Amino acid sequence: MSEQGYGDDFLERIVRPKIKQIMLHLMRMTGHKLLKHPRVFEIFGLDFLLDEDFNIWFIELNLTPAIGDTNDEKKEVNTKFLNDVMDMQYKRLYGNNIDDILEKSDFEIVYDGREEGIERYAGLLSEECV
C-alpha cells in the first residue's frame, strides 16, 4: 500500500473509520428490530472486502460468528474478547460505567446510546445526517 501512496497508516486512517461508518449505518437501519433487554446481548460478525482500488464493501452480517480457537493467537484474541464482553455486560446489568473496559479493550464505539444528539454517533456522522 505504501508504494501506491497510501502510507503505512492507511488501515487506521482510512479503512477503520470507513468500516465504523458502515457499521453505524447498519445499526441505524436495523437497530429498531433488535431485542433491547438489559439481560440480553448478541455478538454479530461482519465481513468486509477491500478491493484492488481500496474500496470497502460490506459483504454480510453473521448472527453466529465463529469464535473458535484454531491457533494460539486466535485463542488469545477471542478469550480477551469474550472476557471483555462479559465484563461489560456485567457492569451494564448492575448500572456501572463501562468506560474503563472500553479503554482497556480493543472495542471502539460506533453508537453510544448513553449520549444525546450528534454525540451518540461517535464522530462518524455530521449534523445534517441526523
N, CA, C and O atoms as CSV, one atom per row, in Angstrom:
chain,resi,resn,atom,element,x,y,z
A,1,MET,N,N,0.824,-1.198,0.000
A,1,MET,CA,C,0.000,0.000,0.000
A,1,MET,C,C,0.863,1.255,0.000
A,1,MET,O,O,0.492,2.277,-0.577
A,2,SER,N,N,2.015,1.167,0.652
A,2,SER,CA,C,2.887,2.341,0.715
A,2,SER,C,C,3.357,2.760,-0.663
A,2,SER,O,O,3.471,3.950,-0.957
A,3,GLU,N,N,3.636,1.756,-1.520
A,3,GLU,CA,C,4.109,2.099,-2.863
A,3,GLU,C,C,3.041,2.783,-3.717
A,3,GLU,O,O,3.378,3.457,-4.690
A,4,GLN,N,N,1.755,2.622,-3.373
A,4,GLN,CA,C,0.681,3.319,-4.095
A,4,GLN,C,C,0.393,4.691,-3.490
A,4,GLN,O,O,-0.514,5.389,-3.942
A,5,GLY,N,N,1.144,5.073,-2.488
A,5,GLY,CA,C,0.976,6.392,-1.895
A,5,GLY,C,C,-0.033,6.460,-0.761
A,5,GLY,O,O,-0.406,7.550,-0.329
A,6,TYR,N,N,-0.473,5.317,-0.278
A,6,TYR,CA,C,-1.478,5.323,0.790
A,6,TYR,C,C,-0.864,5.466,2.175
A,6,TYR,O,O,-1.557,5.868,3.109
A,7,GLY,N,N,0.400,5.152,2.331
A,7,GLY,CA,C,1.068,5.313,3.619
A,7,GLY,C,C,0.851,4.137,4.543
A,7,GLY,O,O,-0.080,3.350,4.371
A,8,ASP,N,N,1.733,4.030,5.534
A,8,ASP,CA,C,1.686,2.923,6.485
A,8,ASP,C,C,0.464,2.981,7.390
A,8,ASP,O,O,0.050,1.956,7.931
A,9,ASP,N,N,-0.120,4.163,7.562
A,9,ASP,CA,C,-1.265,4.311,8.461
A,9,ASP,C,C,-2.607,4.208,7.729
A,9,ASP,O,O,-3.642,4.585,8.278
A,10,PHE,N,N,-2.592,3.701,6.497
A,10,PHE,CA,C,-3.799,3.623,5.676
A,10,PHE,C,C,-4.934,2.874,6.377
A,10,PHE,O,O,-6.081,3.318,6.348
A,11,LEU,N,N,-4.620,1.747,7.001
A,11,LEU,CA,C,-5.673,0.966,7.660
A,11,LEU,C,C,-6.328,1.747,8.788
A,11,LEU,O,O,-7.553,1.768,8.906
A,12,GLU,N,N,-5.511,2.390,9.620
A,12,GLU,CA,C,-6.053,3.164,10.746
A,12,GLU,C,C,-6.710,4.461,10.293
A,12,GLU,O,O,-7.721,4.879,10.858
A,13,ARG,N,N,-6.148,5.085,9.292
A,13,ARG,CA,C,-6.603,6.415,8.868
A,13,ARG,C,C,-7.814,6.347,7.932
A,13,ARG,O,O,-8.694,7.205,8.000
A,14,ILE,N,N,-7.866,5.339,7.064
A,14,ILE,CA,C,-8.919,5.260,6.043
A,14,ILE,C,C,-9.860,4.067,6.267
A,14,ILE,O,O,-11.076,4.243,6.341
A,15,VAL,N,N,-9.304,2.873,6.373
A,15,VAL,CA,C,-10.124,1.661,6.404
A,15,VAL,C,C,-10.958,1.559,7.676
A,15,VAL,O,O,-12.174,1.378,7.603
A,16,ARG,N,N,-10.323,1.672,8.839
A,16,ARG,CA,C,-11.061,1.528,10.105
A,16,ARG,C,C,-12.206,2.541,10.229
A,16,ARG,O,O,-13.319,2.133,10.561
A,17,PRO,N,N,-11.990,3.844,9.980
A,17,PRO,CA,C,-13.119,4.786,10.070
A,17,PRO,C,C,-14.250,4.471,9.085
A,17,PRO,O,O,-15.424,4.648,9.409
A,18,LYS,N,N,-13.896,4.004,7.885
A,18,LYS,CA,C,-14.937,3.676,6.897
A,18,LYS,C,C,-15.744,2.459,7.357
A,18,LYS,O,O,-16.966,2.438,7.213
A,19,ILE,N,N,-15.076,1.457,7.903
A,19,ILE,CA,C,-15.784,0.283,8.420
A,19,ILE,C,C,-16.709,0.689,9.572
A,19,ILE,O,O,-17.847,0.226,9.650
A,20,LYS,N,N,-16.221,1.546,10.455
A,20,LYS,CA,C,-17.055,2.018,11.564
A,20,LYS,C,C,-18.273,2.780,11.048
A,20,LYS,O,O,-19.367,2.654,11.597
A,21,GLN,N,N,-18.082,3.564,10.000
A,21,GLN,CA,C,-19.200,4.312,9.416
A,21,GLN,C,C,-20.237,3.361,8.814
A,21,GLN,O,O,-21.440,3.566,8.976
A,22,ILE,N,N,-19.775,2.336,8.128
A,22,ILE,CA,C,-20.688,1.338,7.566
A,22,ILE,C,C,-21.447,0.631,8.692
A,22,ILE,O,O,-22.656,0.422,8.594
A,23,MET,N,N,-20.734,0.266,9.758
A,23,MET,CA,C,-21.381,-0.396,10.894
A,23,MET,C,C,-22.442,0.499,11.521
A,23,MET,O,O,-23.519,0.027,11.889
A,24,LEU,N,N,-22.143,1.778,11.643
A,24,LEU,CA,C,-23.114,2.715,12.203
A,24,LEU,C,C,-24.368,2.776,11.332
A,24,LEU,O,O,-25.483,2.752,11.854
A,25,HIS,N,N,-24.198,2.854,10.033
A,25,HIS,CA,C,-25.365,2.895,9.142
A,25,HIS,C,C,-26.173,1.595,9.230
A,25,HIS,O,O,-27.403,1.626,9.181
A,26,LEU,N,N,-25.494,0.466,9.357
A,26,LEU,CA,C,-26.216,-0.799,9.541
A,26,LEU,C,C,-27.036,-0.774,10.824
A,26,LEU,O,O,-28.182,-1.224,10.843
A,27,MET,N,N,-26.447,-0.245,11.900
A,27,MET,CA,C,-27.177,-0.150,13.167
A,27,MET,C,C,-28.366,0.801,13.053
A,27,MET,O,O,-29.443,0.518,13.578
A,28,ARG,N,N,-28.173,1.914,12.377
A,28,ARG,CA,C,-29.282,2.868,12.235
A,28,ARG,C,C,-30.412,2.272,11.406
A,28,ARG,O,O,-31.578,2.582,11.650
A,29,MET,N,N,-30.093,1.425,10.431
A,29,MET,CA,C,-31.120,0.825,9.573
A,29,MET,C,C,-31.852,-0.323,10.266
A,29,MET,O,O,-33.026,-0.556,9.980
A,30,THR,N,N,-31.191,-1.039,11.165
A,30,THR,CA,C,-31.776,-2.264,11.709
A,30,THR,C,C,-31.938,-2.265,13.226
A,30,THR,O,O,-32.589,-3.156,13.771
A,31,GLY,N,N,-31.364,-1.295,13.910
A,31,GLY,CA,C,-31.367,-1.285,15.372
A,31,GLY,C,C,-32.741,-1.370,15.992
A,31,GLY,O,O,-32.898,-1.949,17.067
A,32,HIS,N,N,-33.733,-0.809,15.344
A,32,HIS,CA,C,-35.091,-0.840,15.882
A,32,HIS,C,C,-35.669,-2.260,15.914
A,32,HIS,O,O,-36.655,-2.510,16.607
A,33,LYS,N,N,-35.062,-3.188,15.171
A,33,LYS,CA,C,-35.555,-4.562,15.138
A,33,LYS,C,C,-34.863,-5.461,16.166
A,33,LYS,O,O,-35.268,-6.607,16.363
A,34,LEU,N,N,-33.825,-4.945,16.816
A,34,LEU,CA,C,-33.080,-5.751,17.776
A,34,LEU,C,C,-33.778,-5.767,19.130
A,34,LEU,O,O,-34.386,-4.779,19.542
A,35,LEU,N,N,-33.682,-6.893,19.806
A,35,LEU,CA,C,-34.234,-7.020,21.144
A,35,LEU,C,C,-33.429,-6.137,22.092
A,35,LEU,O,O,-32.202,-6.215,22.136
A,36,LYS,N,N,-34.122,-5.306,22.839
A,36,LYS,CA,C,-33.461,-4.428,23.801
A,36,LYS,C,C,-33.907,-4.839,25.198
A,36,LYS,O,O,-35.000,-4.494,25.647
A,37,HIS,N,N,-33.050,-5.572,25.864
A,37,HIS,CA,C,-33.329,-6.048,27.207
A,37,HIS,C,C,-32.025,-5.999,27.985
A,37,HIS,O,O,-30.984,-6.397,27.464
A,38,PRO,N,N,-32.062,-5.518,29.228
A,38,PRO,CA,C,-30.813,-5.345,29.977
A,38,PRO,C,C,-30.045,-6.638,30.243
A,38,PRO,O,O,-28.850,-6.594,30.532
A,39,ARG,N,N,-30.701,-7.765,30.151
A,39,ARG,CA,C,-30.024,-9.029,30.445
A,39,ARG,C,C,-29.738,-9.848,29.199
A,39,ARG,O,O,-29.421,-11.034,29.290
A,40,VAL,N,N,-29.847,-9.224,28.043
A,40,VAL,CA,C,-29.633,-9.934,26.785
A,40,VAL,C,C,-28.658,-9.137,25.922
A,40,VAL,O,O,-28.749,-7.912,25.839
A,41,PHE,N,N,-27.740,-9.832,25.292
A,41,PHE,CA,C,-26.866,-9.193,24.313
A,41,PHE,C,C,-26.585,-10.187,23.200
A,41,PHE,O,O,-26.738,-11.396,23.373
A,42,GLU,N,N,-26.179,-9.670,22.077
A,42,GLU,CA,C,-25.821,-10.518,20.951
A,42,GLU,C,C,-24.476,-10.094,20.417
A,42,GLU,O,O,-24.093,-8.927,20.506
A,43,ILE,N,N,-23.763,-11.052,19.860
A,43,ILE,CA,C,-22.498,-10.788,19.187
A,43,ILE,C,C,-22.718,-11.064,17.711
A,43,ILE,O,O,-23.168,-12.144,17.329
A,44,PHE,N,N,-22.397,-10.082,16.890
A,44,PHE,CA,C,-22.521,-10.229,15.445
A,44,PHE,C,C,-21.131,-10.235,14.824
A,44,PHE,O,O,-20.207,-9.609,15.342
A,45,GLY,N,N,-20.994,-10.934,13.733
A,45,GLY,CA,C,-19.760,-10.894,12.954
A,45,GLY,C,C,-20.053,-10.207,11.635
A,45,GLY,O,O,-21.023,-10.549,10.959
A,46,LEU,N,N,-19.236,-9.252,11.265
A,46,LEU,CA,C,-19.424,-8.547,9.998
A,46,LEU,C,C,-18.240,-8.823,9.094
A,46,LEU,O,O,-17.088,-8.760,9.522
A,47,ASP,N,N,-18.533,-9.129,7.843
A,47,ASP,CA,C,-17.488,-9.394,6.858
A,47,ASP,C,C,-17.425,-8.244,5.867
A,47,ASP,O,O,-18.445,-7.780,5.357
A,48,PHE,N,N,-16.203,-7.795,5.606
A,48,PHE,CA,C,-15.953,-6.721,4.660
A,48,PHE,C,C,-14.931,-7.189,3.635
A,48,PHE,O,O,-14.145,-8.102,3.890
A,49,LEU,N,N,-14.956,-6.556,2.490
A,49,LEU,CA,C,-13.996,-6.833,1.423
A,49,LEU,C,C,-13.315,-5.534,1.045
A,49,LEU,O,O,-13.974,-4.509,0.866
A,50,LEU,N,N,-12.011,-5.573,0.925
A,50,LEU,CA,C,-11.225,-4.431,0.450
A,50,LEU,C,C,-10.788,-4.786,-0.963
A,50,LEU,O,O,-9.990,-5.705,-1.145
A,51,ASP,N,N,-11.299,-4.069,-1.977
A,51,ASP,CA,C,-10.987,-4.425,-3.359
A,51,ASP,C,C,-9.655,-3.820,-3.806
A,51,ASP,O,O,-8.985,-3.132,-3.036
A,52,GLU,N,N,-9.288,-4.082,-5.038
A,52,GLU,CA,C,-7.979,-3.648,-5.556
A,52,GLU,C,C,-7.846,-2.128,-5.633
A,52,GLU,O,O,-6.732,-1.608,-5.693
A,53,ASP,N,N,-8.969,-1.412,-5.631
A,53,ASP,CA,C,-8.947,0.051,-5.620
A,53,ASP,C,C,-9.106,0.605,-4.201
A,53,ASP,O,O,-9.305,1.805,-4.011
A,54,PHE,N,N,-9.017,-0.274,-3.224
A,54,PHE,CA,C,-9.125,0.061,-1.802
A,54,PHE,C,C,-10.501,0.599,-1.416
A,54,PHE,O,O,-10.625,1.381,-0.473
A,55,ASN,N,N,-11.538,0.175,-2.153
A,55,ASN,CA,C,-12.914,0.444,-1.738
A,55,ASN,C,C,-13.301,-0.623,-0.727
A,55,ASN,O,O,-12.874,-1.772,-0.837
A,56,ILE,N,N,-14.100,-0.249,0.250
A,56,ILE,CA,C,-14.526,-1.184,1.291
A,56,ILE,C,C,-15.979,-1.557,1.024
A,56,ILE,O,O,-16.845,-0.694,0.882
A,57,TRP,N,N,-16.223,-2.854,0.962
A,57,TRP,CA,C,-17.552,-3.372,0.676
A,57,TRP,C,C,-18.028,-4.223,1.836
A,57,TRP,O,O,-17.308,-5.104,2.306
A,58,PHE,N,N,-19.241,-3.960,2.296
A,58,PHE,CA,C,-19.878,-4.807,3.307
A,58,PHE,C,C,-20.391,-6.048,2.596
A,58,PHE,O,O,-21.121,-5.942,1.611
A,59,ILE,N,N,-20.015,-7.225,3.087
A,59,ILE,CA,C,-20.415,-8.484,2.457
A,59,ILE,C,C,-21.614,-9.110,3.167
A,59,ILE,O,O,-22.642,-9.380,2.545
A,60,GLU,N,N,-21.473,-9.337,4.470
A,60,GLU,CA,C,-22.554,-9.990,5.200
A,60,GLU,C,C,-22.414,-9.764,6.692
A,60,GLU,O,O,-21.348,-9.409,7.195
A,61,LEU,N,N,-23.529,-9.981,7.386
A,61,LEU,CA,C,-23.559,-9.963,8.840
A,61,LEU,C,C,-23.896,-11.372,9.297
A,61,LEU,O,O,-24.874,-11.965,8.843
A,62,ASN,N,N,-23.079,-11.901,10.199
A,62,ASN,CA,C,-23.291,-13.253,10.715
A,62,ASN,C,C,-23.910,-13.170,12.105
A,62,ASN,O,O,-23.377,-12.506,12.995
A,63,LEU,N,N,-25.031,-13.844,12.280
A,63,LEU,CA,C,-25.685,-13.860,13.587
A,63,LEU,C,C,-24.986,-14.795,14.557
A,63,LEU,O,O,-25.130,-14.645,15.770
A,64,THR,N,N,-24.237,-15.747,14.048
A,64,THR,CA,C,-23.495,-16.683,14.900
A,64,THR,C,C,-22.052,-16.756,14.398
A,64,THR,O,O,-21.668,-17.729,13.750
A,65,PRO,N,N,-21.255,-15.731,14.696
A,65,PRO,CA,C,-19.873,-15.744,14.211
A,65,PRO,C,C,-19.045,-16.824,14.907
A,65,PRO,O,O,-19.267,-17.141,16.076
A,66,ALA,N,N,-18.100,-17.374,14.172
A,66,ALA,CA,C,-17.209,-18.396,14.734
A,66,ALA,C,C,-16.236,-17.730,15.700
A,66,ALA,O,O,-15.513,-16.805,15.328
A,67,ILE,N,N,-16.223,-18.196,16.920
A,67,ILE,CA,C,-15.306,-17.663,17.918
A,67,ILE,C,C,-14.446,-18.823,18.433
A,67,ILE,O,O,-14.102,-18.886,19.613
A,68,GLY,N,N,-14.115,-19.720,17.534
A,68,GLY,CA,C,-13.280,-20.851,17.899
A,68,GLY,C,C,-11.814,-20.464,17.973
A,68,GLY,O,O,-11.418,-19.378,17.548
A,69,ASP,N,N,-11.026,-21.360,18.512
A,69,ASP,CA,C,-9.593,-21.086,18.624
A,69,ASP,C,C,-8.823,-22.096,17.780
A,69,ASP,O,O,-8.425,-23.158,18.258
A,70,THR,N,N,-8.624,-21.738,16.522
A,70,THR,CA,C,-7.920,-22.622,15.596
A,70,THR,C,C,-6.407,-22.531,15.740
A,70,THR,O,O,-5.681,-23.392,15.243
A,71,ASN,N,N,-5.929,-21.492,16.418
A,71,ASN,CA,C,-4.498,-21.378,16.714
A,71,ASN,C,C,-4.342,-20.577,18.007
A,71,ASN,O,O,-5.311,-20.018,18.523
A,72,ASP,N,N,-3.115,-20.529,18.522
A,72,ASP,CA,C,-2.880,-19.873,19.813
A,72,ASP,C,C,-3.194,-18.387,19.786
A,72,ASP,O,O,-3.727,-17.845,20.754
A,73,GLU,N,N,-2.864,-17.721,18.674
A,73,GLU,CA,C,-3.129,-16.281,18.579
A,73,GLU,C,C,-4.625,-15.999,18.591
A,73,GLU,O,O,-5.084,-15.093,19.286
A,74,LYS,N,N,-5.383,-16.773,17.822
A,74,LYS,CA,C,-6.831,-16.585,17.791
A,74,LYS,C,C,-7.454,-16.919,19.145
A,74,LYS,O,O,-8.408,-16.268,19.570
A,75,LYS,N,N,-6.920,-17.925,19.816
A,75,LYS,CA,C,-7.418,-18.278,21.152
A,75,LYS,C,C,-7.212,-17.119,22.119
A,75,LYS,O,O,-8.105,-16.798,22.904
A,76,GLU,N,N,-6.050,-16.494,22.068
A,76,GLU,CA,C,-5.754,-15.355,22.943
A,76,GLU,C,C,-6.670,-14.168,22.650
A,76,GLU,O,O,-7.207,-13.553,23.572
A,77,VAL,N,N,-6.848,-13.845,21.367
A,77,VAL,CA,C,-7.713,-12.720,20.973
A,77,VAL,C,C,-9.154,-12.982,21.380
A,77,VAL,O,O,-9.810,-12.109,21.949
A,78,ASN,N,N,-9.649,-14.181,21.091
A,78,ASN,CA,C,-11.044,-14.495,21.400
A,78,ASN,C,C,-11.309,-14.596,22.899
A,78,ASN,O,O,-12.383,-14.211,23.361
A,79,THR,N,N,-10.348,-15.106,23.661
A,79,THR,CA,C,-10.508,-15.166,25.110
A,79,THR,C,C,-10.617,-13.765,25.690
A,79,THR,O,O,-11.494,-13.505,26.513
A,80,LYS,N,N,-9.738,-12.860,25.272
A,80,LYS,CA,C,-9.801,-11.469,25.737
A,80,LYS,C,C,-11.124,-10.834,25.313
A,80,LYS,O,O,-11.770,-10.153,26.109
A,81,PHE,N,N,-11.521,-11.052,24.077
A,81,PHE,CA,C,-12.781,-10.509,23.566
A,81,PHE,C,C,-13.964,-10.957,24.427
A,81,PHE,O,O,-14.765,-10.132,24.866
A,82,LEU,N,N,-14.068,-12.254,24.663
A,82,LEU,CA,C,-15.202,-12.776,25.441
A,82,LEU,C,C,-15.159,-12.301,26.885
A,82,LEU,O,O,-16.201,-11.993,27.464
A,83,ASN,N,N,-13.972,-12.237,27.476
A,83,ASN,CA,C,-13.854,-11.710,28.842
A,83,ASN,C,C,-14.313,-10.255,28.900
A,83,ASN,O,O,-15.041,-9.869,29.814
A,84,ASP,N,N,-13.890,-9.452,27.932
A,84,ASP,CA,C,-14.302,-8.043,27.897
A,84,ASP,C,C,-15.808,-7.903,27.694
A,84,ASP,O,O,-16.442,-7.052,28.319
A,85,VAL,N,N,-16.382,-8.730,26.827
A,85,VAL,CA,C,-17.833,-8.696,26.599
A,85,VAL,C,C,-18.582,-9.036,27.889
A,85,VAL,O,O,-19.547,-8.361,28.246
A,86,MET,N,N,-18.138,-10.073,28.580
A,86,MET,CA,C,-18.818,-10.475,29.821
A,86,MET,C,C,-18.640,-9.412,30.905
A,86,MET,O,O,-19.587,-9.117,31.635
A,87,ASP,N,N,-17.443,-8.832,31.023
A,87,ASP,CA,C,-17.222,-7.756,31.996
A,87,ASP,C,C,-18.125,-6.563,31.702
A,87,ASP,O,O,-18.709,-5.974,32.611
A,88,MET,N,N,-18.232,-6.214,30.419
A,88,MET,CA,C,-19.054,-5.067,30.034
A,88,MET,C,C,-20.531,-5.354,30.314
A,88,MET,O,O,-21.248,-4.491,30.822
A,89,GLN,N,N,-20.978,-6.549,29.989
A,89,GLN,CA,C,-22.373,-6.905,30.226
A,89,GLN,C,C,-22.687,-6.901,31.719
A,89,GLN,O,O,-23.752,-6.434,32.122
A,90,TYR,N,N,-21.781,-7.413,32.538
A,90,TYR,CA,C,-21.972,-7.420,33.993
A,90,TYR,C,C,-22.099,-5.983,34.514
A,90,TYR,O,O,-22.986,-5.682,35.312
A,91,LYS,N,N,-21.209,-5.109,34.058
A,91,LYS,CA,C,-21.266,-3.710,34.510
A,91,LYS,C,C,-22.549,-3.036,34.050
A,91,LYS,O,O,-23.155,-2.284,34.813
A,92,ARG,N,N,-22.971,-3.288,32.825
A,92,ARG,CA,C,-24.214,-2.690,32.320
A,92,ARG,C,C,-25.413,-3.205,33.111
A,92,ARG,O,O,-26.329,-2.443,33.421
A,93,LEU,N,N,-25.408,-4.479,33.433
A,93,LEU,CA,C,-26.512,-5.094,34.158
A,93,LEU,C,C,-26.690,-4.471,35.541
A,93,LEU,O,O,-27.813,-4.322,36.022
A,94,TYR,N,N,-25.576,-4.110,36.175
A,94,TYR,CA,C,-25.634,-3.561,37.524
A,94,TYR,C,C,-25.419,-2.051,37.566
A,94,TYR,O,O,-25.070,-1.499,38.609
A,95,GLY,N,N,-25.628,-1.387,36.431
A,95,GLY,CA,C,-25.633,0.069,36.396
A,95,GLY,C,C,-24.286,0.738,36.533
A,95,GLY,O,O,-24.221,1.921,36.867
A,96,ASN,N,N,-23.221,0.024,36.287
A,96,ASN,CA,C,-21.889,0.602,36.382
A,96,ASN,C,C,-21.423,1.140,35.031
A,96,ASN,O,O,-21.932,0.747,33.981
A,97,ASN,N,N,-20.466,2.027,35.076
A,97,ASN,CA,C,-19.927,2.639,33.874
A,97,ASN,C,C,-19.003,1.650,33.162
A,97,ASN,O,O,-18.185,0.991,33.803
A,98,ILE,N,N,-19.133,1.546,31.844
A,98,ILE,CA,C,-18.327,0.603,31.063
A,98,ILE,C,C,-17.089,1.245,30.439
A,98,ILE,O,O,-16.330,0.572,29.741
A,99,ASP,N,N,-16.878,2.535,30.681
A,99,ASP,CA,C,-15.775,3.240,30.025
A,99,ASP,C,C,-14.406,2.643,30.335
A,99,ASP,O,O,-13.542,2.615,29.459
A,100,ASP,N,N,-14.187,2.163,31.565
A,100,ASP,CA,C,-12.885,1.582,31.885
A,100,ASP,C,C,-12.614,0.317,31.076
A,100,ASP,O,O,-11.473,0.055,30.697
A,101,ILE,N,N,-13.659,-0.467,30.811
A,101,ILE,CA,C,-13.499,-1.663,29.979
A,101,ILE,C,C,-13.213,-1.258,28.538
A,101,ILE,O,O,-12.357,-1.851,27.881
A,102,LEU,N,N,-13.925,-0.254,28.051
A,102,LEU,CA,C,-13.685,0.212,26.683
A,102,LEU,C,C,-12.250,0.699,26.509
A,102,LEU,O,O,-11.634,0.467,25.468
A,103,GLU,N,N,-11.722,1.368,27.516
A,103,GLU,CA,C,-10.355,1.893,27.436
A,103,GLU,C,C,-9.308,0.786,27.370
A,103,GLU,O,O,-8.296,0.947,26.689
A,104,LYS,N,N,-9.524,-0.328,28.056
A,104,LYS,CA,C,-8.519,-1.399,28.073
A,104,LYS,C,C,-8.763,-2.459,27.003
A,104,LYS,O,O,-7.946,-3.364,26.829
A,105,SER,N,N,-9.863,-2.356,26.296
A,105,SER,CA,C,-10.188,-3.356,25.273
A,105,SER,C,C,-9.853,-2.807,23.881
A,105,SER,O,O,-9.385,-1.679,23.727
A,106,ASP,N,N,-10.109,-3.636,22.895
A,106,ASP,CA,C,-9.952,-3.207,21.506
A,106,ASP,C,C,-11.283,-2.746,20.914
A,106,ASP,O,O,-11.377,-2.505,19.711
A,107,PHE,N,N,-12.312,-2.621,21.755
A,107,PHE,CA,C,-13.616,-2.160,21.279
A,107,PHE,C,C,-13.555,-0.685,20.914
A,107,PHE,O,O,-12.799,0.087,21.504
A,108,GLU,N,N,-14.348,-0.317,19.950
A,108,GLU,CA,C,-14.491,1.084,19.585
A,108,GLU,C,C,-15.973,1.395,19.500
A,108,GLU,O,O,-16.756,0.597,18.986
A,109,ILE,N,N,-16.347,2.544,19.998
A,109,ILE,CA,C,-17.748,2.960,19.979
A,109,ILE,C,C,-18.146,3.348,18.555
A,109,ILE,O,O,-17.453,4.111,17.882
A,110,VAL,N,N,-19.263,2.808,18.125
A,110,VAL,CA,C,-19.853,3.191,16.845
A,110,VAL,C,C,-21.124,3.995,17.118
A,110,VAL,O,O,-21.414,4.975,16.432
A,111,TYR,N,N,-21.866,3.569,18.116
A,111,TYR,CA,C,-23.085,4.252,18.543
A,111,TYR,C,C,-23.148,4.138,20.064
A,111,TYR,O,O,-22.986,3.050,20.616
A,112,ASP,N,N,-23.382,5.250,20.731
A,112,ASP,CA,C,-23.427,5.256,22.192
A,112,ASP,C,C,-24.773,5.789,22.658
A,112,ASP,O,O,-24.995,6.999,22.681
A,113,GLY,N,N,-25.663,4.888,23.024
A,113,GLY,CA,C,-26.996,5.261,23.467
A,113,GLY,C,C,-27.020,6.047,24.765
A,113,GLY,O,O,-28.059,6.589,25.142
A,114,ARG,N,N,-25.877,6.116,25.460
A,114,ARG,CA,C,-25.802,6.909,26.690
A,114,ARG,C,C,-25.706,8.394,26.380
A,114,ARG,O,O,-25.964,9.227,27.249
A,115,GLU,N,N,-25.343,8.727,25.169
A,115,GLU,CA,C,-25.165,10.120,24.762
A,115,GLU,C,C,-26.441,10.657,24.122
A,115,GLU,O,O,-27.356,9.899,23.799
A,116,GLU,N,N,-26.488,11.962,23.947
A,116,GLU,CA,C,-27.629,12.633,23.314
A,116,GLU,C,C,-27.203,13.244,21.990
A,116,GLU,O,O,-26.032,13.574,21.798
A,117,GLY,N,N,-28.164,13.396,21.072
A,117,GLY,CA,C,-27.930,14.103,19.816
A,117,GLY,C,C,-26.797,13.523,18.995
A,117,GLY,O,O,-26.606,12.309,18.940
A,118,ILE,N,N,-26.055,14.404,18.364
A,118,ILE,CA,C,-24.982,14.018,17.455
A,118,ILE,C,C,-23.853,13.263,18.174
A,118,ILE,O,O,-23.130,12.493,17.541
A,119,GLU,N,N,-23.698,13.473,19.478
A,119,GLU,CA,C,-22.647,12.796,20.240
A,119,GLU,C,C,-22.849,11.277,20.279
A,119,GLU,O,O,-21.900,10.524,20.495
A,120,ARG,N,N,-24.088,10.838,20.070
A,120,ARG,CA,C,-24.354,9.395,20.053
A,120,ARG,C,C,-23.566,8.670,18.968
A,120,ARG,O,O,-23.299,7.474,19.085
A,121,TYR,N,N,-23.199,9.386,17.923
A,121,TYR,CA,C,-22.625,8.759,16.741
A,121,TYR,C,C,-21.108,8.794,16.697
A,121,TYR,O,O,-20.524,8.589,15.633
A,122,ALA,N,N,-20.461,9.045,17.810
A,122,ALA,CA,C,-19.009,8.899,17.979
A,122,ALA,C,C,-18.197,9.587,16.881
A,122,ALA,O,O,-17.151,9.086,16.468
A,123,GLY,N,N,-18.685,10.742,16.411
A,123,GLY,CA,C,-17.951,11.495,15.401
A,123,GLY,C,C,-18.025,10.913,14.000
A,123,GLY,O,O,-17.289,11.342,13.111
A,124,LEU,N,N,-18.911,9.933,13.792
A,124,LEU,CA,C,-18.999,9.266,12.498
A,124,LEU,C,C,-20.035,9.881,11.560
A,124,LEU,O,O,-20.044,9.594,10.363
A,125,LEU,N,N,-20.905,10.727,12.108
A,125,LEU,CA,C,-21.916,11.400,11.292
A,125,LEU,C,C,-21.848,12.892,11.498
A,125,LEU,O,O,-21.480,13.371,12.571
A,126,SER,N,N,-22.205,13.620,10.465
A,126,SER,CA,C,-22.292,15.072,10.609
A,126,SER,C,C,-23.731,15.453,11.002
A,126,SER,O,O,-24.650,14.644,10.880
A,127,GLU,N,N,-23.903,16.655,11.460
A,127,GLU,CA,C,-25.204,17.128,11.958
A,127,GLU,C,C,-26.309,16.963,10.909
A,127,GLU,O,O,-27.434,16.602,11.254
A,128,GLU,N,N,-26.003,17.224,9.641
A,128,GLU,CA,C,-27.067,17.157,8.618
A,128,GLU,C,C,-27.517,15.724,8.336
A,128,GLU,O,O,-28.558,15.528,7.708
A,129,CYS,N,N,-26.764,14.719,8.781
A,129,CYS,CA,C,-27.160,13.337,8.583
A,129,CYS,C,C,-28.120,12.827,9.649
A,129,CYS,O,O,-28.777,11.802,9.465
A,130,VAL,N,N,-28.197,13.544,10.762
A,130,VAL,CA,C,-29.009,13.054,11.885
A,130,VAL,C,C,-30.446,13.472,11.737
A,130,VAL,O,O,-31.274,13.149,12.589
